[in-house]
């Protein structure tokens, strides 16, 4: 009865009440402190008495009685609706809801995404105030070159991203040095345009991050910033915050230097283009030798950084990635398991190195860390036993968490069970989050870590940029709006979870719809777990899990 007063995601004040009959304690909902849903999506149905009922699709709520819609909003049984949730003065849900919008059928393109957006409270669209502020933003002028900003436009920086990427927020360049490599990682200077306390900044804080659905993105920043002014497009002058990393031949970070700069990216590569060059050794993209040399040195520095990661015993989550193909109607047509190539790993290791430098640069000062705690021993033991039941036996002597995890991943190798073992290892982990004081990252086996490399799509990175600039300029404040790193850490962690839930909800429907067209077909699968009511299994060819 109490659960009917709230929706999934609401933050509520609970009063504990003793029940004298059985001496049990239960909670009574007093007030909703933070409302997650003012609108939810579900199906319209009628009960045996002819009363209108609304059955939510995923807001953790049972059927809700509906007000009878006016004739102009005539609805059919089974139709998807968006309804406005009525709440009392304390924010508690009433038993009556009003029809807000008729949505159509679940099979329509982008409908799963729309449901996920509403159910998870994802902010979509831009207010008039935001639109006006974005339109007023101008390109930087040459006067910005005076003083502290370095001119690096002659250096052959490049970007490497997926073929469908539109926001290019990182660019890289490597030179050989006497002791190893000098790696420069240039990141879009979003903080130059998004001023602390402005309407763009407030909206970015509320969104926390961009949300990447299967075929579209809900950006943290308006398109003029994410796809234009802040995007490191080829042959365009762009403002950046750059870190030069001196890396030894064995991948050790020896020293680093941050600076404000301007670059001009010489080439936009896709992962496939770079991998083709690495595989064949041919200049198939017809790029200048200086750019090609940069690509070759990038692979060399990647191997050095990967060696250092192996030495410090970071988690080796290196299995295949899942790639989806879609038809024009937005339905999945195929699911493929694709090996991760060096072209992807190159950029990943370069970004990790830049993030480490940022964490070291700001350590012991006001800071926003990316913290990944060590897993609970109970979870690691459960992982050991689950893997054993699948035939992957780890020695009892392996009692160190990361060593055990990596040993199981090594045992799985490139077998068909690799992806399942990886997912089991991931489920044994605690969630990573943002923190103003917890510094370490278990998965990467690093004592200090932060996020610096994606300020276009993560608010946490934008704050780290401001903190770096504060230190570079010896300024007294990084945020005129008065946001503390504590409040930013809580908000960014919450928004990250919300985005994950939304994208997971969309993909769950799309995968279910795909598998519904496989009925009658045979698939090889691995049993994940067994319950009294049935089994959970993962299909080997496409990694879809189900009950």
VOGU-3710 file (C-alpha; in Angstrom, 3 decimals, decimal comma):
1> xxxxxxxxxx> 0,000/0,000/0,000  2,816/2,433/0,858  4,636/1,618/-2,393  1,648/2,987/-4,338  2,462/6,480/-3,053  5,747/6,766/-4,942  7,283/5,936/-8,305  10,594/4,250/-9,037  13,406/6,817/-8,654  11,577/9,129/-6,229
11> xxxxxxxxxx> 13,613/10,102/-3,151  11,305/9,960/-0,159  11,205/10,570/3,596  10,180/7,373/5,402  8,911/7,017/8,968  9,685/3,667/10,588  6,664/2,156/12,341  6,561/-0,820/14,714  3,845/-3,361/14,034  2,981/-4,813/17,416
21> xxxxxxxxxx> 1,325/-7,971/16,060  4,501/-9,569/14,770  7,125/-7,140/16,103  8,164/-6,215/12,578  9,209/-2,745/11,470  7,870/-1,249/8,267  8,113/2,122/6,570  5,456/4,726/6,000  6,034/7,225/3,206  5,740/10,715/4,679
31> xxxxxxxxxx> 6,899/12,955/1,854  8,598/12,807/-1,530  11,772/14,899/-1,283  12,792/14,608/-4,931  10,314/13,742/-7,674  11,758/11,585/-10,463  8,622/11,257/-12,611  5,878/13,759/-13,377  4,958/11,856/-16,494  5,066/8,119/-17,229
41> xxxxxxxxxx> 4,298/5,890/-20,202  2,209/2,744/-20,350  -0,798/1,017/-21,913  -4,455/1,882/-21,590  -6,674/-1,027/-20,509  -10,057/-1,598/-18,916  -10,863/-3,893/-15,993  -13,860/-6,224/-15,640  -15,961/-3,318/-14,341  -15,220/-1,140/-17,347
51> xxxxxxxxxx> -12,956/1,211/-15,387  -10,031/2,813/-17,218  -6,657/1,557/-16,037  -3,138/2,599/-16,944  -0,382/-0,045/-16,785  3,087/1,616/-16,692  5,836/0,163/-18,884  8,669/0,501/-16,425  8,215/2,978/-13,604  7,866/0,391/-10,850
61> xxxxxxxxxx> 4,149/0,945/-10,430  1,058/-1,217/-10,657  -2,101/-0,280/-12,577  -3,299/3,308/-11,970  -6,877/4,457/-12,402  -7,321/6,982/-15,186  -9,683/9,892/-15,486  -12,039/9,176/-18,372  -10,579/11,034/-21,351  -12,589/13,694/-23,198
71> xxxxxxxxxx> -13,934/12,649/-26,592  -11,199/14,471/-28,426  -8,688/12,186/-26,702  -10,464/8,935/-27,451  -8,101/6,029/-26,855  -8,195/2,361/-27,749  -7,433/-0,503/-25,420  -3,753/-1,478/-25,596  -2,682/1,922/-26,921  0,475/3,514/-25,528
81> xxxxxxxxxx> -0,173/6,688/-23,547  1,819/9,317/-21,754  0,018/10,276/-18,543  0,523/13,086/-16,083  0,940/11,738/-12,556  -1,114/13,649/-10,013  0,531/14,170/-6,655  -0,670/15,728/-3,408  1,037/18,543/-1,483  3,581/16,092/-0,087
91> xxxxxxxxxx> 4,441/14,732/-3,531  2,637/11,439/-2,974  1,058/9,782/-6,033  -2,751/9,829/-6,158  -4,723/6,937/-7,620  -5,915/9,050/-10,548  -3,841/10,073/-13,567  -4,640/12,349/-16,518  -3,901/11,439/-20,134  -1,227/13,779/-21,437
101> xxxxxxxxxx> -0,512/12,399/-24,915  -1,403/9,491/-27,178  1,804/7,906/-28,439  0,809/5,162/-30,849  2,217/1,656/-31,031  5,347/0,214/-29,419  6,565/-1,075/-32,783  6,911/2,458/-34,195  10,452/3,739/-34,802  12,054/5,515/-31,803
111> xxxxxxxxxx> 9,134/4,541/-29,545  11,366/2,400/-27,267  13,706/5,383/-26,960  10,858/7,769/-26,169  9,575/5,424/-23,467  13,053/5,161/-21,945  13,453/8,956/-21,994  10,205/9,533/-20,120  10,533/6,591/-17,728  14,012/7,682/-16,665
121> xxxxxxxxxx> 13,456/11,422/-16,559  15,979/12,230/-19,309  15,963/15,915/-20,237  15,272/16,329/-23,950  14,973/19,435/-26,119  16,218/22,953/-25,374  14,482/25,927/-23,786  14,289/29,239/-25,629  16,831/30,688/-23,187  19,350/27,946/-24,009
131> xxxxxxxxxx> 18,784/28,334/-27,747  19,418/32,073/-27,559  22,581/31,710/-25,481  23,956/29,070/-27,868  23,195/31,201/-30,949  25,050/34,150/-29,418  28,278/32,160/-29,066  30,941/33,297/-31,508  34,053/31,650/-32,813  37,215/32,621/-30,968
141> xxxxxxxxxx> 39,346/35,439/-32,346  43,116/35,738/-32,809  43,315/37,981/-29,734  42,914/34,772/-27,718  46,448/33,880/-28,831  47,957/36,554/-26,636  49,642/35,465/-23,416  49,050/31,966/-22,098  47,502/30,150/-25,118  50,027/28,225/-27,240
151> xxxxxxxxxx> 49,789/28,034/-31,025  50,048/24,335/-31,988  48,291/24,611/-35,351  51,320/23,432/-37,325  51,499/20,097/-35,476  49,861/17,093/-37,206  47,180/16,351/-34,597  44,593/13,762/-35,643  41,276/12,432/-34,359  40,305/8,736/-34,345
161> xxxxxxxxxx> 36,649/7,870/-33,685  33,807/5,607/-34,761  32,419/6,156/-38,258  29,157/7,661/-36,930  30,769/10,028/-34,399  29,914/13,725/-34,668  31,449/15,261/-31,556  35,236/15,029/-31,721  36,512/16,163/-28,338  40,013/14,626/-28,370
171> xxxxxxxxxx> 42,975/14,806/-30,728  46,436/13,250/-30,392  50,008/13,742/-31,592  53,183/11,793/-30,716  56,877/12,554/-31,150  59,789/10,243/-30,414  61,969/11,479/-27,539  65,345/10,471/-26,092  63,758/8,391/-23,326  60,604/7,260/-25,104
181> xxxxxxxxxx> 57,710/9,321/-26,408  56,250/12,789/-26,081  52,469/12,330/-26,367  50,227/15,394/-26,669  46,527/14,905/-25,934  44,412/17,910/-26,908  40,874/18,153/-25,511  38,207/20,613/-26,664  38,200/23,727/-24,459  34,489/23,617/-23,664
191> xxxxxxxxxx> 34,939/25,810/-20,587  35,906/28,714/-22,866  32,335/28,765/-24,179  30,313/27,337/-21,284  30,760/29,834/-18,474  30,095/28,784/-14,891  26,667/29,902/-13,693  25,216/30,631/-17,141  22,067/28,984/-18,469  24,128/26,588/-20,638
201> xxxxxxxxxx> 26,131/25,551/-17,605  23,047/25,057/-15,423  21,428/22,890/-18,092  24,618/20,861/-18,544  24,744/20,292/-14,775  21,135/19,044/-14,755  21,807/16,676/-17,666  25,149/15,506/-16,290  26,116/13,744/-19,513  25,055/12,987/-23,056
211> xxxxxxxxxx> 22,847/9,914/-23,417  23,759/7,541/-26,261  20,775/5,547/-27,491  21,016/2,922/-30,212  20,631/5,320/-33,142  20,649/8,845/-31,701  22,144/10,999/-28,968  20,591/13,361/-26,449  23,481/15,774/-26,017  24,562/17,488/-22,835
221> xxxxxxxxxx> 25,254/20,624/-24,886  23,440/22,184/-27,877  24,566/21,084/-31,321  26,327/24,372/-32,073  28,791/23,497/-29,324  28,921/19,701/-29,475  29,108/19,348/-33,258  30,690/22,659/-34,233  32,497/25,152/-31,970  33,909/22,546/-29,585
231> xxxxxxxxxx> 34,271/19,683/-32,053  37,856/19,189/-33,245  36,938/19,020/-36,908  39,711/18,570/-39,505  41,226/21,724/-41,020  39,465/23,949/-38,457  41,214/26,027/-35,788  39,926/24,949/-32,369  40,667/25,962/-28,780  41,908/23,137/-26,569
241> xxxxxxxxxx> 43,322/22,270/-23,194  46,366/20,159/-24,003  48,555/17,922/-21,866  52,019/16,907/-23,030  52,982/13,546/-21,538  56,566/12,294/-21,393  56,288/8,500/-21,507  59,160/6,029/-21,200  59,668/3,084/-23,538  58,110/0,895/-20,829
251> xxxxxxxxxx> 54,993/3,087/-20,581  55,838/4,941/-17,362  54,552/8,528/-17,088  57,716/10,513/-16,317  56,425/14,075/-16,412  53,617/16,156/-17,885  52,602/19,724/-18,648  49,136/21,255/-19,101  48,516/24,365/-21,197  45,792/26,245/-23,039
261> xxxxxxxxxx> 46,331/26,065/-26,792  44,861/26,175/-30,287  45,236/23,306/-32,782  44,182/22,490/-36,313  43,453/18,772/-36,726  45,013/17,476/-39,918  42,867/14,359/-40,385  39,699/12,732/-39,069  40,212/8,963/-39,047  37,737/6,201/-38,326
271> xxxxxxxxxx> 38,833/3,163/-36,326  38,466/0,992/-39,432  40,701/3,274/-41,515  43,442/3,229/-38,892  43,187/-0,529/-38,442  43,510/-1,018/-42,185  46,757/0,971/-42,143  48,028/-1,004/-39,143  47,116/-4,337/-40,741  48,442/-3,704/-44,239
281> xxxxxxxxxx> 51,134/-1,126/-43,584  49,777/0,814/-46,555  48,818/4,467/-46,773  45,323/3,602/-47,993  43,900/6,904/-46,713  46,417/8,906/-48,831  47,504/11,102/-45,945  50,684/13,192/-45,605  53,758/11,394/-44,279  53,745/13,508/-41,109
291> xxxxxxxxxx> 50,243/12,244/-40,298  51,156/8,656/-41,184  54,246/8,832/-38,954  52,013/10,082/-36,143  49,781/7,012/-36,556  52,744/4,626/-36,424  54,163/6,270/-33,294  50,717/6,154/-31,683  50,724/2,381/-32,018  54,191/2,244/-30,473
301> xxxxxxxxxx> 53,191/4,366/-27,488  50,040/2,246/-27,084  52,155/-0,899/-26,705  54,283/0,872/-24,096  51,206/2,035/-22,134  49,579/-1,406/-22,424  52,769/-2,943/-21,008  52,610/-0,576/-18,034  48,947/-1,468/-17,443  49,825/-5,157/-17,462
311> xxxxxxxxxx> 52,680/-4,543/-15,014  50,404/-2,770/-12,531  47,788/-5,566/-12,942  44,774/-3,644/-14,218  41,686/-5,630/-15,232  42,099/-7,176/-18,694  38,590/-6,639/-20,061  39,559/-7,099/-23,661  36,853/-9,333/-25,123  34,759/-8,690/-28,240
321> xxxxxxxxxx> 32,329/-5,798/-28,414  28,714/-6,197/-29,474  27,760/-4,448/-32,711  24,135/-3,971/-33,786  22,791/-3,381/-37,294  19,402/-1,686/-37,767  16,883/-1,370/-40,552  15,154/1,873/-41,556  12,383/1,166/-39,061  14,866/1,106/-36,184
331> xxxxxxxxxx> 14,642/-2,660/-35,630  17,749/-4,785/-35,036  18,587/-6,850/-38,116  21,738/-8,531/-36,812  23,948/-8,719/-33,731  27,648/-9,404/-34,191  30,500/-10,039/-31,774  33,421/-7,992/-33,106  37,009/-8,242/-31,768  38,371/-4,997/-30,336
341> xxxxxxxxxx> 41,131/-3,725/-32,604  44,366/-1,877/-31,815  42,939/1,320/-33,361  40,402/1,519/-30,515  42,887/0,550/-27,822  45,358/3,207/-28,972  42,963/6,029/-28,181  41,720/4,368/-24,983  45,245/4,120/-23,526  46,114/7,680/-24,561
351> xxxxxxxxxx> 42,999/8,993/-22,825  43,731/6,991/-19,674  47,250/8,462/-19,575  45,839/11,999/-19,920  43,286/11,334/-17,160  46,055/10,064/-14,860  48,064/13,235/-15,493  45,036/15,403/-14,665  44,485/13,513/-11,401  48,151/13,928/-10,443
361> xxxxxxxxxx> 48,168/17,603/-11,427  45,181/18,381/-9,197  45,950/15,916/-6,395  45,774/17,356/-2,874  43,733/20,310/-4,137  40,038/20,838/-4,838  39,248/17,895/-7,075  36,675/15,603/-8,685  37,975/12,030/-8,872  36,691/8,979/-10,733
371> xxxxxxxxxx> 36,583/6,318/-8,031  36,208/2,566/-8,565  36,297/0,686/-5,227  37,609/-2,826/-4,739  34,868/-5,496/-4,959  33,492/-7,210/-1,857  35,228/-10,520/-1,022  31,824/-12,249/-1,050  31,244/-11,176/-4,665  34,678/-12,440/-5,700
381> xxxxxxxxxx> 34,010/-15,803/-4,065  30,642/-16,024/-5,867  32,487/-15,279/-9,118  34,985/-18,054/-8,385  32,194/-20,585/-7,777  30,135/-19,521/-10,826  33,203/-19,808/-13,071  33,999/-23,226/-11,567  30,523/-24,498/-12,489  31,279/-23,459/-16,070
391> xxxxxxxxxx> 34,571/-25,353/-16,069  36,913/-22,429/-15,373  38,687/-23,456/-12,160  40,906/-20,957/-10,334  43,433/-22,062/-7,716  42,448/-21,283/-4,093  45,861/-19,643/-3,795  44,582/-16,826/-6,030  43,015/-14,768/-3,263  43,801/-11,338/-4,700
401> xxxxxxxxxx> 40,696/-9,890/-6,424  42,303/-8,479/-9,555  44,604/-11,513/-9,991  41,643/-13,887/-9,771  39,579/-11,847/-12,234  42,415/-11,660/-14,748  43,161/-15,380/-14,334  39,545/-16,284/-15,188  39,639/-13,937/-18,203  42,885/-15,577/-19,313
411> xxxxxxxxxx> 41,327/-19,048/-18,927  38,374/-17,941/-21,074  40,804/-16,621/-23,690  39,062/-16,335/-27,031  36,576/-19,090/-26,284  32,856/-18,709/-26,910  32,380/-18,179/-23,176  34,697/-15,148/-23,092  31,931/-12,537/-23,198  29,967/-14,315/-20,487
421> xxxxxxxxxx> 33,027/-14,528/-18,221  33,628/-10,813/-18,805  30,040/-9,997/-17,849  30,400/-12,156/-14,716  33,596/-10,318/-13,775  31,829/-6,999/-14,332  28,867/-8,040/-12,178  31,288/-8,839/-9,350  32,572/-5,263/-9,386  31,256/-2,310/-7,432
431> xxxxxxxxxx> 29,971/0,645/-9,416  32,413/3,403/-10,295  31,336/6,906/-9,300  32,589/10,457/-8,881  34,011/11,643/-5,586  35,746/14,704/-4,147  37,926/12,598/-1,837  38,029/8,904/-2,939  40,871/8,788/-5,480  41,670/5,200/-6,454
441> xxxxxxxxxx> 40,486/3,150/-9,418  40,481/-0,620/-8,858  39,784/-1,643/-12,468  42,739/0,352/-13,794  44,853/-0,353/-10,686  45,630/3,321/-10,218  46,027/5,295/-6,959  44,638/8,497/-8,550  42,213/8,851/-11,437  39,790/11,369/-12,892
451> xxxxxxxxxx> 37,858/12,122/-16,096  39,347/14,928/-18,195  39,012/13,860/-21,830  35,289/14,258/-22,672  33,959/17,700/-21,610  31,523/17,802/-24,552  29,588/14,841/-23,178  30,417/14,693/-19,425  29,899/17,530/-16,952  32,502/15,997/-14,620
461> xxxxxxxxxx> 35,200/16,583/-17,255  34,079/20,186/-17,731  34,570/20,783/-13,997  38,032/19,176/-14,128  38,930/21,550/-16,992  37,892/24,508/-14,855  39,961/23,221/-11,948  43,020/22,811/-14,185  42,600/26,339/-15,539  42,211/27,643/-11,999
471> xxxxxxxxxx> 45,567/26,125/-11,075  47,282/27,199/-14,312  46,124/30,771/-13,813  46,622/30,714/-10,043  43,016/31,885/-9,771  40,971/31,924/-6,576  37,829/30,329/-8,013  36,890/27,923/-10,763  33,123/28,244/-10,461  31,388/31,556/-9,966
481> xxxxxxxxxx> 28,115/29,665/-9,454  29,422/28,283/-6,168  29,012/24,579/-6,993  31,084/22,380/-4,708  32,907/19,325/-6,038  30,827/17,295/-3,555  27,546/18,372/-5,169  28,948/17,859/-8,673  30,115/14,337/-7,733  26,645/13,384/-6,469
491> xxxxxxxxxx> 24,875/14,868/-9,495  27,200/13,370/-12,116  27,064/9,917/-10,515  23,259/10,052/-10,395  22,958/11,228/-14,022  25,326/8,489/-15,165  23,145/5,798/-13,551  20,032/7,367/-15,058  21,571/7,333/-18,549  22,657/3,705/-18,155
501> xxxxxxxxxx> 19,166/2,669/-17,082  17,577/4,508/-20,002  19,843/3,009/-22,673  19,528/-0,439/-21,094  15,724/-0,150/-21,154  15,705/0,797/-24,844  18,078/-2,026/-25,802  16,118/-4,574/-23,756  13,022/-3,923/-25,870  14,955/-3,894/-29,154
511> xxxxxxxxxx> 16,665/-7,201/-28,316  13,362/-8,773/-27,245  11,764/-7,679/-30,518  14,736/-9,101/-32,443  14,534/-12,444/-30,633  10,764/-12,627/-31,175  11,597/-13,019/-34,870  13,919/-15,923/-34,008  11,149/-18,113/-32,584  11,449/-21,554/-34,168
521> xxxxxxxxxx> 15,195/-21,163/-34,779  17,832/-23,085/-32,816  20,718/-21,324/-31,054  23,646/-22,617/-29,006  23,667/-21,071/-25,534  25,340/-21,222/-22,132  23,208/-21,594/-19,009  24,040/-18,652/-16,755  21,980/-19,654/-13,702  19,258/-22,087/-12,690
531> xxxxxxxxxx> 16,187/-21,218/-10,607  13,173/-23,253/-9,532  11,120/-21,430/-12,141  13,549/-21,846/-15,044  17,000/-20,984/-16,377  18,870/-17,882/-17,502  20,930/-18,456/-20,650  23,201/-16,448/-22,955  23,148/-17,131/-26,694  26,706/-17,647/-27,895
541> xxxxxxx> 26,341/-16,055/-31,325  24,953/-12,698/-30,187  25,342/-12,545/-26,350  21,613/-11,940/-25,798  20,619/-13,119/-22,319  17,134/-14,193/-21,303  15,015/-16,308/-18,995
//
